[in-house]
Amino acid sequence: MGVENLVSDKAVRWNQDVENKLNRFPIVLHSNEWMKGTDYHYHPGLEIHMTLAGSGTMVIGKQVLPQTHRSVLVFRGKVPHQMISRSSYKRSVISINIDDDDTLALPSLHRLIDFTWIPDNTCLSFSLTPKQFYQIEDIYKELRQEFVSKNVGWERVVLAHVLHITALLQRSSSEAESDANSSPPSAGKKSDMVMKCADYVCRHLGEDLSLKAIAQAFAISPEHLTRLFTKEMGISFYQYVLLQRVAEGKRLLVEAPDVTISEIAYTIGFPSSAHFSRHFKTLTEETPTAFRHKMLWPPTVL
């Protein structure tokens, strides 16, 4: 039985919770949620669904879309959808409802809030490069902080962050379409090799991930692998490994507060806590200790 048949006979549930939240404020964020799939449902507005860890299959209307780390879906909530996953997966979701007539009071600004590039009855599916993923993930984190702090003007900042994310996704869609029209047939095979190596890195962060070791594991020359990574990912293989290790370090700093920074460093493949801290600060502009403190004990808003 196909995946689409798993939901075809189920009643579609209207997600009243999402509607209620969107009525209170037209942007709803569900950040860093661990889920074991969802029921078959629909709701107002648009949805941006990003998979952060794990995997599953999203059924949207008649589309069946496998989802893994760095997968992003953009679709209209009125299309019935369901995430099917055999195990837990981690996601961040933005729901947007800015079709309110009040926005027409500012027609010049309203033109900037453009979602006409999102199809009515189907879904846009993205597989982000590491650079794109971390850029959008950082915006998600700033978005979450605005929802938590609710400082003066937070609504405008939230809208700005959401528009930033949608603009980056629209650019990614345009670039992917342009590349598909201009790339030779062999380009897809190169991407397959790079993605296999990239996924291997994500699953083996605590092991030897030197260029030589990975090239040997995939029977490819180190020079060729370096060229492919730089072309397909926009960053070098070495930079990719660092980004993945630091990203996993950020996750563990928050989700495993009792684990020391030294233990985290060794777990994700750094030879010492000093080595981890140096690269962490280079990429995030703050130390692991400062990052953990900020995420676990955010400043109190009076």
C-alpha positions as CSV (number, residue, x, y, z in Angstrom):
1,M,0.0,0.0,0.0
2,G,1.4,3.4,-1.0
3,V,1.9,6.2,1.6
4,E,-0.8,8.3,0.0
5,N,-3.3,5.5,0.7
6,L,-2.6,5.7,4.4
7,V,-4.4,9.0,4.6
8,S,-6.9,8.8,1.7
9,D,-9.7,7.2,3.8
10,K,-9.2,9.4,6.9
11,A,-11.4,12.3,7.9
12,V,-9.6,15.6,7.5
13,R,-9.5,17.6,10.7
14,W,-9.7,21.4,10.8
15,N,-6.9,22.6,13.1
16,Q,-8.8,24.9,15.4
17,D,-5.8,25.5,17.5
18,V,-3.8,27.0,14.6
19,E,-6.9,29.1,13.6
20,N,-7.3,30.5,17.2
21,K,-3.6,31.4,17.4
22,L,-3.6,33.1,14.0
23,N,-6.7,35.1,15.0
24,R,-4.7,36.4,18.0
25,F,-1.6,37.2,15.9
26,P,-1.1,36.4,12.2
27,I,2.2,34.5,12.6
28,V,2.5,31.3,14.7
29,L,5.9,29.7,15.4
30,H,6.4,26.1,16.6
31,S,10.2,25.9,17.0
32,N,12.4,22.8,17.6
33,E,9.5,20.4,18.2
34,W,10.1,16.7,18.4
35,M,7.1,14.9,16.8
36,K,6.0,11.4,15.9
37,G,4.0,12.5,12.9
38,T,0.7,14.3,12.7
39,D,-2.9,13.6,11.9
40,Y,-4.5,14.5,8.6
41,H,-5.5,18.2,8.9
42,Y,-5.8,21.6,7.3
43,H,-5.8,25.2,8.6
44,P,-5.8,28.8,7.5
45,G,-2.9,30.6,5.9
46,L,0.5,29.3,4.8
47,E,2.9,26.9,6.3
48,I,6.7,26.7,6.2
49,H,7.7,23.3,7.4
50,M,11.5,22.7,8.0
51,T,12.8,19.3,9.1
52,L,15.8,19.7,11.5
53,A,16.5,16.1,12.4
54,G,15.2,12.6,11.7
55,S,13.0,11.8,8.7
56,G,9.5,11.1,7.6
57,T,7.1,11.5,4.7
58,M,4.8,14.4,4.2
59,V,1.6,13.9,2.3
60,I,0.2,17.2,0.9
61,G,-2.9,16.8,-1.2
62,K,-1.8,14.2,-3.8
63,Q,1.9,14.8,-3.3
64,V,4.1,12.4,-1.3
65,L,7.3,14.1,-0.2
66,P,10.1,12.4,1.7
67,Q,11.6,14.7,4.4
68,T,15.1,14.6,5.9
69,H,17.5,17.0,7.5
70,R,17.4,20.4,5.8
71,S,14.2,19.6,3.9
72,V,11.7,22.6,3.7
73,L,8.1,22.6,2.4
74,V,6.1,25.7,1.6
75,F,2.4,25.3,1.0
76,R,-1.1,26.7,1.7
77,G,-2.7,25.3,4.9
78,K,-6.0,24.7,3.2
79,V,-4.5,21.8,1.3
80,P,-5.0,18.7,3.6
81,H,-1.6,17.4,4.9
82,Q,-0.1,14.9,7.2
83,M,3.4,14.0,8.3
84,I,4.0,10.2,8.6
85,S,7.1,9.1,10.6
86,R,8.1,5.8,12.0
87,S,10.1,7.5,14.7
88,S,10.5,11.0,16.2
89,Y,11.6,13.8,14.0
90,K,12.4,17.4,14.8
91,R,10.8,20.3,13.0
92,S,10.2,24.0,13.1
93,V,7.0,25.4,11.6
94,I,5.8,28.9,10.8
95,S,2.1,29.4,10.1
96,I,1.3,32.7,8.4
97,N,-2.1,34.4,7.9
98,I,-1.7,37.9,6.5
99,D,-4.6,38.1,4.1
100,D,-6.5,40.3,6.5
101,D,-8.2,43.2,4.8
102,D,-6.6,45.6,7.2
103,T,-3.3,45.3,5.4
104,L,-5.0,47.0,2.4
105,A,-4.9,50.2,4.4
106,L,-1.2,50.4,3.5
107,P,-1.2,49.4,-0.2
108,S,2.4,50.3,-0.8
109,L,3.6,48.0,2.0
110,H,1.0,45.4,1.1
111,R,2.7,44.9,-2.2
112,L,5.8,43.8,-0.4
113,I,4.0,41.0,1.4
114,D,3.8,38.8,-1.7
115,F,3.0,35.1,-1.5
116,T,1.7,34.7,-5.0
117,W,4.7,32.6,-5.9
118,I,3.3,29.8,-3.6
119,P,0.9,27.5,-5.6
120,D,-2.7,27.2,-4.5
121,N,-3.1,23.4,-4.5
122,T,0.4,22.0,-4.5
123,C,3.6,22.3,-2.5
124,L,7.1,23.8,-3.0
125,S,9.8,21.4,-1.8
126,F,13.4,22.5,-1.0
127,S,16.5,20.7,-0.1
128,L,18.7,23.4,1.3
129,T,22.5,23.6,1.1
130,P,24.2,23.8,4.6
131,K,24.8,27.5,4.1
132,Q,21.1,28.2,3.3
133,F,19.9,26.0,6.2
134,Y,22.1,27.6,8.8
135,Q,21.1,31.1,7.6
136,I,17.4,30.3,7.9
137,E,17.9,28.4,11.2
138,D,19.5,31.5,12.7
139,I,16.5,33.6,11.6
140,Y,14.2,31.0,13.2
141,K,16.1,31.4,16.5
142,E,15.8,35.2,16.4
143,L,12.1,34.8,15.6
144,R,11.6,32.5,18.6
145,Q,13.4,35.0,20.9
146,E,11.1,37.8,19.7
147,F,8.0,35.7,20.6
148,V,9.5,34.9,24.0
149,S,10.7,38.4,24.9
150,K,7.9,40.5,23.4
151,N,9.9,43.7,23.7
152,V,8.6,46.9,22.2
153,G,8.0,46.5,18.5
154,W,8.3,42.7,18.5
155,E,5.3,42.3,16.1
156,R,7.1,44.3,13.4
157,V,10.4,42.4,14.0
158,V,8.5,39.0,13.7
159,L,7.0,40.1,10.4
160,A,10.4,41.2,9.2
161,H,12.0,37.9,10.1
162,V,9.2,35.9,8.4
163,L,9.4,38.0,5.2
164,H,13.2,37.5,5.3
165,I,12.7,33.7,5.4
166,T,10.2,33.7,2.6
167,A,12.4,35.8,0.4
168,L,15.3,33.5,0.9
169,L,13.1,30.5,0.0
170,Q,11.8,32.2,-3.1
171,R,15.4,32.9,-4.1
172,S,16.3,29.3,-3.5
173,S,13.4,28.2,-5.7
174,S,14.4,30.6,-8.5
175,E,18.0,29.5,-8.3
176,A,17.1,25.8,-8.3
177,E,14.9,26.3,-11.4
178,S,17.7,28.2,-13.2
179,D,20.3,25.5,-12.3
180,A,18.0,22.8,-13.6
181,N,17.6,24.6,-16.9
182,S,21.3,25.2,-17.3
183,S,23.0,22.2,-15.7
184,P,24.2,19.2,-17.9
185,P,22.7,15.8,-17.2
186,S,25.7,14.6,-15.3
187,A,25.4,17.3,-12.6
188,G,22.8,15.3,-10.7
189,K,25.2,12.4,-10.1
190,K,27.7,14.8,-8.6
191,S,25.1,16.1,-6.2
192,D,24.2,12.6,-5.2
193,M,27.8,11.9,-4.2
194,V,28.1,15.1,-2.3
195,M,24.8,14.6,-0.4
196,K,25.8,11.0,0.5
197,C,29.1,12.3,1.9
198,A,27.2,15.1,3.7
199,D,24.7,12.8,5.3
200,Y,27.5,10.4,6.3
201,V,29.2,13.4,8.1
202,C,26.0,14.2,10.0
203,R,25.7,10.6,11.2
204,H,29.3,10.2,12.3
205,L,30.3,13.5,13.9
206,G,32.4,11.8,16.6
207,E,34.5,9.9,14.2
208,D,37.4,10.7,11.9
209,L,36.0,13.0,9.3
210,S,39.1,14.1,7.6
211,L,39.0,14.7,3.9
212,K,41.2,11.7,3.3
213,A,39.1,9.4,5.4
214,I,35.8,10.4,3.7
215,A,37.3,10.3,0.2
216,Q,38.6,6.8,0.9
217,A,35.2,5.6,2.3
218,F,33.4,6.8,-0.9
219,A,36.2,5.7,-3.3
220,I,36.8,9.2,-4.6
221,S,40.0,11.3,-4.7
222,P,40.3,14.0,-2.0
223,E,40.8,16.6,-4.7
224,H,37.7,15.7,-6.6
225,L,35.6,15.6,-3.4
226,T,36.9,19.1,-2.5
227,R,35.9,20.4,-5.9
228,L,32.5,18.8,-5.8
229,F,31.7,20.1,-2.3
230,T,32.8,23.7,-3.1
231,K,30.7,23.7,-6.3
232,E,27.5,22.0,-4.9
233,M,27.5,23.3,-1.3
234,G,29.1,26.7,-1.7
235,I,31.6,25.8,1.1
236,S,34.6,23.5,1.4
237,F,34.4,20.0,2.9
238,Y,36.3,21.2,6.0
239,Q,33.9,24.1,6.6
240,Y,31.0,21.8,6.2
241,V,32.3,19.4,8.9
242,L,32.9,22.4,11.2
243,L,29.4,23.7,10.6
244,Q,27.8,20.3,11.4
245,R,29.9,19.8,14.5
246,V,29.2,23.3,15.8
247,A,25.4,22.9,15.0
248,E,25.3,19.6,16.9
249,G,27.2,21.3,19.7
250,K,24.6,24.0,19.9
251,R,21.8,21.4,20.1
252,L,23.6,19.5,22.9
253,L,24.4,22.7,24.9
254,V,20.6,23.3,25.1
255,E,19.1,19.8,25.2
256,A,21.7,18.2,27.5
257,P,22.3,20.9,30.1
258,D,24.0,18.5,32.6
259,V,26.7,17.4,30.0
260,T,29.9,19.4,30.3
261,I,31.3,21.4,27.5
262,S,34.4,19.1,27.4
263,E,32.1,16.1,27.1
264,I,30.2,17.7,24.3
265,A,33.4,18.6,22.5
266,Y,34.7,15.0,22.5
267,T,31.2,13.7,21.5
268,I,31.1,15.7,18.3
269,G,34.7,15.1,17.3
270,F,36.7,18.0,18.6
271,P,40.0,17.0,20.3
272,S,39.5,19.4,23.2
273,S,37.0,21.9,24.7
274,A,39.4,24.7,23.8
275,H,39.3,23.6,20.1
276,F,35.5,23.4,20.2
277,S,35.2,26.8,21.9
278,R,37.5,28.5,19.4
279,H,35.6,27.3,16.4
280,F,32.2,27.8,18.1
281,K,33.1,31.5,18.8
282,T,34.4,32.0,15.2
283,L,31.1,30.8,13.7
284,T,28.6,32.2,16.3
285,E,30.5,35.2,17.8
286,E,29.9,33.8,21.3
287,T,31.4,31.1,23.5
288,P,29.6,27.8,24.2
289,T,29.2,28.9,27.8
290,A,27.5,32.2,26.8
291,F,25.3,30.5,24.3
292,R,24.1,27.9,26.8
293,H,23.4,30.5,29.4
294,K,21.5,32.7,26.9
295,M,19.3,29.8,25.7
296,L,18.6,28.2,29.1
297,W,18.3,31.3,31.2
298,P,17.0,34.1,28.9
299,P,16.8,37.6,30.5
300,T,13.6,38.3,32.3
301,V,11.3,40.8,30.6
302,L,9.6,43.2,33.1
